Structure formats: structure tokens, C-alpha cells
Amino acid sequence: MSPDAATLSTHRTIAATAEAIYGAFAAPDQLATWWGPAGFTNTFHQFDFQPGGRWVFDMHGPNGATYANESVFKELVPGERVVIEHVVAPWFELTVTLTARGEQTDVAWEQRFESAAMASRVQAIVGPANEENLDRLTALLGAG
């Protein structure tokens, strides 16, 4: 957990350009293949990748459960930042900051929940899930 107790953070350096990583968010066919923990698949119902655009999708767990999700793209800066507000429970704002380092990129993944109590409740699930998300992104980009 970060110094802000309501925020869960992870960082990773990926052997891919910031533009390629941003592109993996911007292209729904790519995003659907890596978004979520290991073993999950996605069905996108709406994907409007622009500030204020909605992203409505179902995540399908390996146990057969389906999890409805709805988010809004709050800020999109090509090659630099993606900010997504998850507008259904549990509410959170995800900020992904990309810092180019030549052919590598530092990825800061910060997920801010409505309260420190909520972050504490979900940390055991969300922490490893975010790492798996980044593992899947890395694999998609052939950077692992």
C-alpha cells in the first residue's frame, strides 16, 4: 500500500515503449486479451476510448463467474497516462503513468479507493491481481 492508505500501488519496468503500452490500452482487441488477473477473459459491450468515454464490460473468471464492470476514461495522454474511474462497486480511480526510458518504460499503477478501509479490505485480492494484469500486459507485448 502507498503512503496514502486508500491507494494500492505497484510499479514495473517493461521492455516496451510507452507508445506500445498506451496502445495496448487504446486498442480494445488488445486490452481484452490482457485486462484482469490470470485466467480471466473479457467481453466488451461499450468501449469509447476518449476522455469522458464509457467502458462497459464483463470479466469472466476461471470459476465460471461473471463480473459486470463499468468505467469512465477520465484522462488519456498518449504515451504518458491513462486514468480510469471504475463507477460501480467498489469505486476506484486507476492512474497508470508511463515514463519512457528508451526502449523500456516504467509503469506506475496506482489504484485509489474511496477509503483506506476499502483498500485494506480488497488488498489481498487486488494486489496480486494487479501484478497478474501487468504480467499479462508484458506477455502481450513480448517483453517478458
N, C-alpha and C positions, 0 to 999 in steps of 0.2 A: 504494500500500500504506500502511496505517496505521503509527503508531509501533510497534505490536505486529506484528512481521513475519509472524505467522501469520494476520493478518486483512486481507482486502481490503475496502475501504470506498468507497462512493460516496454523494453527497448531492445532493438536488434539492428545489427548491420547486415544488410542483404546485398549480395553481389549482383546488383542490377541497378540500372539508372533510375533516378527519381521519376523520370518521364514514364518508364516502363511500369513502375509500381503504381503511379497515378492512373495509367491506362488500364491496369487490372481492376481498378475501382470503376472506371468510367464505362467499360465495355460489359454489358450485362451478361453476355455469354461467358466471359472470363470470370466475372465476380461470382456467378452461380456455381462455378466449379471449386472455388476455394473458400467461400464465406462459411464460417461456422467451424465447430470442432470436428475432429477426425470422425469419419463415418456418417456425417450429416450430408444431406442433399437439399437442394432448394428449388422451389417453384416460384418464379416471379410473376406477379399479377399486374403490377404497375412499376415502371422504372423511368423516372423523369430526372435525369442527371443534370440538374441545373439548380442554382440557389432557389430555395422555396419549393423545389420539386419533391414529389412523393415517391416513396419506395415501399410497396406493399408486397409481401412475400410470405410463403410458408417454409419453415425449416422442418425437414423430416429426419427424425432421429433414427439411429440404428435399431432401436427397440420398437419401431413402427409408429411412435407418437409423432403428431404434427403440431408445430408451434407457430401460431399466427404472429406475424410481426408487421409493424408499420413504423416508418421513419420519414423524416424530412431532411433533405440536404440543406444544411444551414449555410455553409461556406465551402466553396470549391476554388482552389487556386492551383492551376495546372503545375504539376511537378513540385508542389510545395506543401499543400494542406488539403485535407478532407475533414469536414465537420458534419456529423450526422446526429440528429436528435431522434432518439427512439421514443415515440409518443404513446406507446402502450406500456402497461406494467411489465416489468419495472422500468420506470422512466430513467433514461440516462442520456448524456451527451458524450459522444465519442469524437475525440480530436486526434487525427493521425497527422503528424508533422514529418515531412520528408526533408532531410538535409543531405544534399548531394556531396559526395566525396569521390569525384572522378567517376569510375565505373561501379562504385559502391554507393549505397545510400543508408544513412542512419534513419531508422524508423522509430519514432516515439509514438506510442499507442496509449492514450490516456482516456479512461472511461470514468466520467464523473456522474455519480448517482445523486438522488435527491437528498440523501443524508448519509452521515457516517454509519449510522445503524444499518441502513440498507446495504451499503458497500460491505460492511462486516458480514452480513447475512449471506451475501452471494459470493464472497471472495473465494471460498473453497471450490466453487464451480467455475466462476468467471476467470480466475487467474490462469488455471491450466487450459481452459477453453481458448483464451486469447493467445496463448503460446501455440496451441494447435492451429489456430487461424493463421498465424504467421508462418508456421511450418508449411501449411498448405499453399500459402502465397509464394513462399520461397520455392517450393517444388514446381508450381505452375511456371514460374519464371526461369526454371532450370538453373537456379542459383544455389542449389544445395549440393 
